Amino acid sequence: MPDAPRNAPHLPHPLLRLLLDAADGHFPPVDGTVAVVPALGRGLEVATAFTGHAVIATGLPDAEVQAQGPDGFGGSMAPDFLRWIAGPRGWVGSIDNVLVARGTGGSPQLPLLDQRSDLADVHRVRYAREVRDDVRVHGDKRGLVILASGVAGRRELSIEAAPEGHGRGWGRSLLADALTLVPAGKPVFAAVAPGNARSLRAFLATAFVPIGSEVLIRPQRP
């Protein structure tokens, strides 16, 4: 199988089409295979798993990836495989649930906070600026909402709920208002760690549905 062609800068990343199709309920075939597509920008790569099908966005040749024996039934998320993709000194992120919802549009319910000087001290904002593009921060006393262009160019949303709102529904109401920042009917994605049960429950209660899982990788190879 020939190596995946490198994307021209103006073309959508091939993983984006798969993510948008999944958001519409159209998933890749459940065939156990692993597709290899070009790496992401910003020096990042990603392993994405759907039901019975995986996609690896990497700068490595297809033949080398397939020679490691990954599969679409969980093998693409195996620690040894991810470490091989990253190289001995590369960074491997956490395995996250990939969720999607639809924007509600209308009048935006959260002000833009990009000019706040203390945002650089917020871990979630710093992380977004490291791995995403076009980062915008909104919020109020309930917490922060970060909107950005993320994996493969998809629209991504994350939140940092205020600790004093725990148990008071602030996270869910913040997410509901965050969807007003997205045009009505347009998909917006979120990556939530499975162990972050509080956050995961809030997203699932606010119209987000799971479509797969992913691990971001910043490789450092010989």
PALO-688588 format. One line per 3 residues: for each residue x, y, z of N, C-alpha, C. Coordinates in pm, whole numbers, plus 32768, in hexadecimal, padded with zeros to 4 digits. Layout:
! residues N
X Y Z X Y Z X Y Z; ...
END
This chain:
! residues 222
8056 7F89 8000 8000 8000 8000 8059 807C 8000; 8045 80DC 7FA6 809B 8151 7FA0 8085 81AB 8018; 80EC 81F9 8036 80DF 8258 80A3 806F 82BA 8086
802D 82EA 80F2 7FC3 834D 80E1 7FFF 83CD 80A8; 7FBB 840D 8048 7FEE 8488 800E 7FED 84F8 8074; 804F 8550 806B 8053 85C4 80C4 7FE9 8628 8099
7FA3 865E 80F8 7F39 86BC 80D8 7F70 873F 80A6; 7F30 8777 803E 7F4C 8801 8019 7F13 885B 8086; 7F53 88CE 80A3 7F2A 8921 8114 7E97 894A 8110
7E5D 8959 8096 7DD6 898C 808C 7D6C 891F 8091; 7D95 88A0 8093 7D35 8833 8094 7D13 880A 8123; 7C94 87E5 813D 7C71 87B3 81C3 7CBE 8733 81E2
7CDE 8721 8261 7D22 86A7 8289 7CC0 8631 8278; 7CEE 85BE 8246 7C91 854D 8231 7C4C 851D 82AF; 7C8B 852E 8325 7C49 8506 83A1 7BCF 855C 83BD
7BD1 85DA 8390 7B60 8633 83A9 7AE1 85FC 836A; 7AEB 85C7 82F1 7A75 8590 82AF 7A3B 851C 82FF; 7A92 84C7 8335 7A63 8455 8385 7A1E 8485 8404
7A55 84EC 8443 7A19 8521 84BD 7991 8561 84A1; 7988 85AC 8435 7909 85EC 8412 78A0 8584 83EC; 78CB 851B 83A5 786E 84AF 8383 783D 846A 8402
7899 8452 8461 7872 8412 84DF 7810 846A 852C; 7825 84EE 8526 77C9 854A 8569 773C 853D 852F; 7733 8517 84AF 76B1 8502 846D 767F 8473 847B
76C9 8420 84C7 769E 8396 84DC 76CD 8334 8473; 772B 8360 841E 7760 8308 83B4 77F1 82E5 83D7; 7807 8269 8404 7888 8241 8438 78D5 81EC 83D3
795A 81E4 83E3 79AA 818B 838E 797E 80FA 83A0; 79A1 80A3 8342 7979 8016 834D 79B7 7FD4 83C8; 796C 7F7A 8406 799D 7F2E 8479 79E8 7EB5 8442
7A65 7ECD 8418 7AB2 7E66 83D3 7B38 7E48 8416; 7B52 7E8A 8485 7BCE 7E70 84CD 7C4A 7EAD 8491; 7C3C 7EFD 8427 7CB2 7F31 83E3 7CE1 7FB5 8420
7D5A 7FDA 83F9 7D98 8059 8424 7DBF 80A6 83A7; 7D88 811E 8399 7DAC 8175 8329 7E18 81D6 8357; 7E78 81F0 82FF 7EE4 824E 831B 7ED1 82C8 82C2
7ECB 833E 8302 7EB8 83BC 82BA 7F26 841C 82E6; 7F34 848E 82A1 7FA0 84EA 82C4 7F97 8520 8352; 800A 854B 8386 8011 8585 840C 7FC1 8606 8412
7FA1 8630 848C 7F60 86B0 84A3 7FC9 8720 849B; 7F9C 879B 84AA 7FFA 880B 84B3 8033 8818 853E; 8085 887E 8553 80C0 88A0 85D5 8116 882F 860D
8149 87D7 85B6 819E 876A 85E4 8153 86FC 862C; 80CF 86F5 861A 807D 8695 8661 8050 8622 8607; 803B 85B1 8646 8000 853D 8604 7F8F 850C 865F
7F3D 84AF 862E 7ECC 8481 867E 7EA7 83F4 8658; 7E81 83A6 86BC 7E43 8324 86A7 7DB0 8332 86CA; 7D5A 8312 866B 7CC9 8321 867D 7C88 8299 866C
7C2F 8276 86C7 7BEB 81F5 86C2 7B55 8209 86B9; 7B19 81CC 8652 7A89 81C0 864A 7A66 812F 866D; 79E8 8109 8665 79C3 807F 867E 79FB 8026 8610
7A5B 7FCF 8635 7A92 7F70 85D6 7AE2 7FAB 8564; 7B14 8025 8574 7B60 8065 850A 7BB7 80D2 8549; 7C34 80DD 851E 7C8E 8141 8557 7CD0 8191 84E8
7CF9 820B 850B 7D3E 8264 84AE 7DB7 829D 84F7; 7E2B 8293 84B9 7EA6 82CA 84F0 7ED4 833B 8495; 7ED6 83B5 84CA 7F09 8428 8480 7F9B 843B 84A9
7FF7 841C 844F 8085 8418 8472 80DB 8437 83FA; 8156 845E 8415 81B7 8471 83AB 8200 83F2 8386; 81E5 8385 83CD 8225 8305 83AF 81E4 82C4 8334
822F 8275 82E7 81F7 8231 8272 818E 81C9 829C; 812B 81B9 8248 80C1 8158 8261 80F8 80CD 827D; 8157 80A1 822C 818C 8019 823A 81CD 8005 82C3
8214 806B 82F5 8254 805E 8377 81ED 8055 83E7; 8181 80A4 83DA 8118 80A0 8440 80D5 8017 8440; 80B0 7FE7 83CA 806A 7F67 83C1 80C3 7EF4 83F1
8146 7F02 83E1 81A1 7E98 840C 81A1 7E84 84A3; 8171 7EE9 84ED 8168 7EDC 857F 80EF 7E88 85AB; 8097 7E68 854C 8024 7E13 856B 7FB3 7E54 85B7
7F98 7ED7 85A5 7F26 7F11 85EC 7EA3 7EDD 85AF; 7E37 7EED 85F7 7DB5 7EC9 85BF 7D4C 7F2B 85EE; 7CD6 7F22 85B1 7C6A 7F7E 85D2 7C14 7F53 8645
7C3D 7EEB 868C 7BF0 7EB8 86FE 7C36 7ED6 8782; 7C7C 7F46 8788 7CC0 7F71 8802 7D57 7F71 87F8; 7D8D 7F28 8797 7E1F 7F21 878B 7E61 7FA5 876A
7E17 7FFF 8729 7E51 8082 8707 7E64 80DA 8782; 7E2A 80B3 87F3 7E39 80FF 886F 7E94 80B8 88D3; 7ED4 804C 88A9 7F2D 8003 8904 7FA5 805A 8928
7FCF 805B 89A7 803D 80B1 89D1 80BD 809C 8980; 80E2 8021 8964 815E 8007 891B 8157 8042 888E; 80E3 8038 884F 80D4 806E 87C8 80DD 8107 87CA
8098 8145 8829 809C 81D7 8832 812A 8209 884F; 8174 81C0 88A4 81FD 81E8 88C0 8253 81D9 8844; 823A 8171 87F6 8285 8161 8779 8269 81D6 871A
81EC 81FF 870F 81C9 8271 86BA 8213 82EE 86E9; 8215 8304 876B 824F 837F 87A2 82E7 8380 879F; 8325 830A 87A2 83B5 8305 87B4 83D6 8307 8848
844F 82E1 886C 8471 82D1 88FA 8466 8351 894D; 8474 83C4 890E 846E 8443 8958 83F5 8497 8934; 8399 8461 88E5 8324 84AC 88BE 82BC 84B5 892C
825C 850F 8919 81EF 8524 8979 8174 84D8 894C; 8139 848B 89A6 80BD 8443 898C 8054 8479 89ED; 7FE8 84AF 89B7 7F7E 84E5 8A0C 7F27 8478 8A47
7EBD 84A1 8A87 7E60 8442 8AC4 7DFE 840D 8A5B; 7DC6 8398 8A76 7D59 8366 8A22 7CDA 83B2 8A48; 7CA1 83F7 89E7 7C29 8447 8A00 7BB1 8410 89B4
7B3C 841D 89F0 7AC0 840B 89A5 7AAF 8480 8945; 7A85 8464 88CA 7A63 84CD 886B 79CB 84D9 8867; 799A 8550 8887 790B 856B 888D 78E8 85D7 8828
786A 85DB 87FE 783E 8642 87A1 77B1 866E 87C4; 7798 86EF 87AE 7712 8728 87BE 76FD 878D 874D; 7688 87C7 8749 7667 882B 86E3 7654 88B3 8725
7689 8919 86E3 7676 899F 8716 75E4 89C7 8715; 75C0 8A20 876F 7536 8A51 8774 7529 8ADE 873B; 759B 8B23 872A 7598 8BA7 86EE 7548 8C0B 8740
750F 8C6C 86FA 74C3 8CD5 873F 751F 8D3C 877C; 74EF 8D7D 87E3 753D 8DE4 8827 75A4 8DA4 8881; 7626 8DC1 886E 768E 8D84 88C3 7677 8DA6 8956
767E 8D3E 89AA 765F 8D4F 8A37 76DA 8D60 8A90; 7751 8D62 8A51 77CB 8D6F 8AA1 7825 8DD9 8A63; 785A 8E34 8AB5 78B3 8E9C 8A80 793D 8E64 8A5C
7980 8EA9 8A01 7A08 8E87 89DA 7A68 8EBE 8A43; 7AC7 8E69 8A6F 7B23 8E8F 8ADB 7BB4 8E8F 8AAE; 7BCD 8E90 8A2D 7C56 8E7F 89FB 7CB9 8EE4 8A32
7C8B 8F59 8A5E 7CE7 8FC0 8A8A 7D0D 8FB3 8B1D; 7CD3 8F51 8B64 7CF5 8F42 8BF1 7D85 8F15 8C02; 7DD0 8F5C 8C56 7E5F 8F41 8C64 7E7C 8EC0 8CB0
7E1B 8E8E 8CFD 7E34 8E18 8D4E 7E1B 8D95 8D05; 7DEE 8D9A 8C87 7DCE 8D1F 8C3E 7E4A 8CC8 8C29; 7EBF 8D07 8C1E 7F39 8CBA 8C08 7F57 8C5D 8C7E
7F19 8C77 8CF2 7F31 8C24 8D67 7ECF 8BAF 8D71; 7E6E 8BA9 8D17 7E09 8B3E 8D1A 7E3B 8AC9 8CC7; 7E4B 8A56 8D07 7E86 89E2 8CC3 7E3B 89BF 8C43
7DB6 89BC 8C46 7D6A 8992 8BD0 7D7C 89F4 8B5D; 7D8A 8A74 8B7B 7DA2 8AD7 8B12 7E2E 8AC7 8AD8; 7E91 8AB2 8B30 7F1A 8A9D 8B01 7F21 8A22 8AA6
7EE1 89B6 8AD1 7EE2 893B 8A81 7EA1 8952 89F9; 7E30 8998 89F7 7DED 89B4 8977 7E48 8A02 891A; 7E91 8A61 894F 7EE9 8AB3 88FB 7F60 8A63 88C9
7F83 89F7 890E 7FF2 89A2 88E3 7FCC 8943 8871; 7F4E 8916 8870 7F29 88AC 8812 7EBA 88D4 87B0; 7E84 894D 87BD 7E16 8977 8766 7E33 89FF 8729
7DE5 8A24 86C7 7DF2 8AA4 8684 7D75 8AF9 869E; 7D84 8B7C 8686 7D12 8BD9 868F 7CC8 8BCB 8714; 7D13 8BCB 8780 7CD8 8BB6 8805 7C90 8C35 8833
7C13 8C25 885D 7BC4 8C92 8897 7B8D 8C65 891E; 7B8E 8CC0 897D 7B62 8C9E 8A04 7AE9 8CF4 8A29; 7A7E 8CB2 8A53 7A05 8CF4 8A83 79EC 8CC6 8B12
798F 8D08 8B56 796D 8CD7 8BDA 792B 8D3F 8C32; 790D 8D14 8CAB 78D5 8D6B 8D12 78F6 8D2B 8D99; 78AC 8D4A 8E02 78CE 8D16 8E87 78C7 8C7E 8E8E
787F 8C3E 8E32 7873 8BAC 8E33 78F0 8B66 8E00; 7946 8BAF 8DB7 79C0 8B74 8D83 79E1 8BA6 8CF8; 7A3C 8B5F 8CB6 7A6F 8B86 8C34 7A45 8B22 8BC9
7A2E 8B54 8B52 7A14 8B03 8ADB 7A7F 8B24 8A75; 7AC4 8ABE 8A45 7B2E 8AD2 89E1 7AFF 8A98 895D; 7AF6 8AEB 88F7 7AD4 8AC1 886F 7B50 8ACE 8818
7B67 8A6C 87C1 7BE0 8A6E 8771 7BCF 8A15 86F7; 7C30 8A1E 869D 7C3E 89C1 862E 7C9E 8954 865C; 7C6B 88D9 8665 7CB9 886D 86A0 7CE0 8802 863E
7CD6 8784 8667 7D04 8711 8619 7CCA 8714 858C; 7D20 8712 8529 7CFA 870E 849B 7CAA 8788 846F; 7CAA 87F2 84C1 7C61 886B 849F 7BD3 886E 84D1
7BAC 880C 8525 7B23 880C 8558 7B10 887D 85BE; 7A96 88A9 85D1 7A75 890A 8639 7A6F 88C1 86BE; 7ABD 88EF 8721 7AC5 88AC 87A3 7A9D 8909 8814
7A66 88CE 887A 7A39 8918 88F0 7A6A 88CF 896D; 7A9B 891B 89CC 7ABC 88E4 8A50 7A93 894A 8AB8; 7A83 891A 8B34 7A59 8976 8B9E 7AB0 8963 8C19
7AB7 89CA 8C68 7AF5 89C6 8CED 7A8E 8A01 8D4D; 7A42 89AA 8D8D 79D7 89D8 8DE6 7A12 8A0B 8E6A; 79D5 8A72 8EA1 7A01 8AA9 8F21 79E9 8A43 8F91
7A4B 8A2C 8FE8 7A3D 89C7 9052 79C3 89DF 90AC; 79A1 8A5D 90C3 7930 8A78 911E 78AA 8A51 90E1; 78AA 8A31 905F 782D 8A08 901E 7814 8973 9020
7872 8924 9056 7862 8893 9058 77E5 886C 90A7; 7793 881A 9069 7718 87F0 90A9 76A5 8851 909A; 76BD 88BF 9054 7655 8926 9046 7625 8934 8FB5
7658 88DB 8F5D 762A 88DF 8ED2 766E 8947 8E7C; 76D7 8986 8EAE 7719 89EF 8E62 7759 89B9 8DE3; 7798 8942 8DEC 77D9 890A 8D77 7778 88F3 8D05
7704 88BB 8D24 76A0 889E 8CBD 7667 891F 8C81; 764B 8980 8CD8 7614 89FD 8CA3 767D 8A49 8C52; 76FD 8A3E 8C7B 7769 8A7C 8C2F 7773 8A3D 8BA4
7769 89B9 8B9D 776E 8974 8B1D 76F8 899A 8AC5; 7683 89A1 8B00 760C 89C7 8AB3 761E 8A52 8A75; 7654 8AAF 8AC4 766D 8B35 8A8E 76DE 8B35 8A2A
7741 8ADC 8A3C 77B0 8AD3 89DD 777E 8AAE 8952; 7715 8A5F 894A 76E1 8A36 88C7 76A3 8AAB 887C; 7682 8B17 88C2 7651 8B8F 887C 76C1 8BD5 8830
773E 8BB4 884F 77B1 8BF1 880A 77CE 8BAC 8785; 7789 8B3D 876B 779C 8AEF 86F0 7721 8B01 8699; 7733 8B1B 8617 76BE 8B2C 85C0 765C 8AB8 85CA
75DD 8AD6 85C2 7575 8A71 85D3 7589 89FC 8572; 7589 8983 85A8 7593 890C 8557 761F 88E2 8533; 7683 8935 854F 770D 8913 852B 774C 88BC 8598
779B 8858 8572 77D5 87FF 85D7 7845 8842 8625; 784F 881F 86A4 78BE 8849 86F7 78E9 87D0 8747; 796C 87B8 874F 79A3 8740 878B 79E1 875F 8812
79EC 86F9 8865 7A2F 8704 88E6 7A7B 8684 8900; 7AEE 868F 8941 7B3F 861C 896A 7B42 861A 8A02; 7B09 85B0 8A3D 7AFA 85A8 8ACE 7B38 8527 8B00
7B91 8530 8B62 7BCF 84B8 8B9A 7B66 8463 8BDF; 7B67 83DF 8BCA 7B03 8388 8C08 7B00 8393 8CA0; 7B75 83A9 8CDD 7B79 83B3 8D6E 7B40 8433 8DA6
7B2C 8498 8D52 7AF3 8517 8D7F 7A5B 8509 8D7F; 7A29 84B7 8DDA 799C 8491 8DD8 793F 850A 8DE7; 7965 856A 8E39 7910 85E0 8E4C 78FD 862A 8DC8
796C 863F 8D82 7964 8685 8D02 7919 8632 8C9B; 7936 85B1 8C97 78F5 855A 8C35 785D 8559 8C49; 7830 8553 8CC5 77A0 8555 8CE0 7762 85D8 8CB2
77AA 8648 8CC7 7775 86CA 8C9D 7766 86D0 8C06; 77CB 869F 8BBC 77C2 86A3 8B2A 7752 8648 8AF8; 7747 85D0 8B30 76DF 8573 8B03 7654 85A8 8B22
7648 85F6 8B8B 75C6 862F 8BB0 75A4 86AC 8B5F; 7601 86D9 8B0C 75EC 8756 8AC1 75F6 873B 8A2B; 75B8 86D0 89FF 75A6 86B1 8970 7623 867C 892A
7693 866A 8973 7709 862F 8935 76F9 8596 8932; 7726 855A 88C5 7721 84C8 88B8 77AC 8495 8890; 77D2 841D 88BD 7858 83E8 889B 785C 83B0 880D
78CD 83C6 87CB 78E0 838C 8745 7960 8339 873C; 79B8 8340 87A0 7A34 82F3 879B 7A92 831E 8808; 7B12 8301 87F3 7B78 832A 8853 7BF5 8354 8807
7C51 8398 884C 7CCA 83C6 880A 7D39 83DD 886E; 7DB3 83DC 8839 7E2A 83FF 8886 7E7F 845D 8830; 7E99 84D3 8864 7EF4 8530 8820 7F83 8508 883E
7FDB 8519 87DA 8067 84F3 87E5 80BD 8563 87AB; 8127 8586 87F2 818C 85DF 87B7 820D 858D 87AD; 8228 8555 8736 8297 84F7 872A 831F 853B 8730
837F 84EE 875E 840B 8516 875A 8458 8499 8737; 8478 848B 86B8 84B5 8410 8686 8545 842A 865F; 8597 83C0 865F 8621 83CF 862F 8623 8400 859E
END
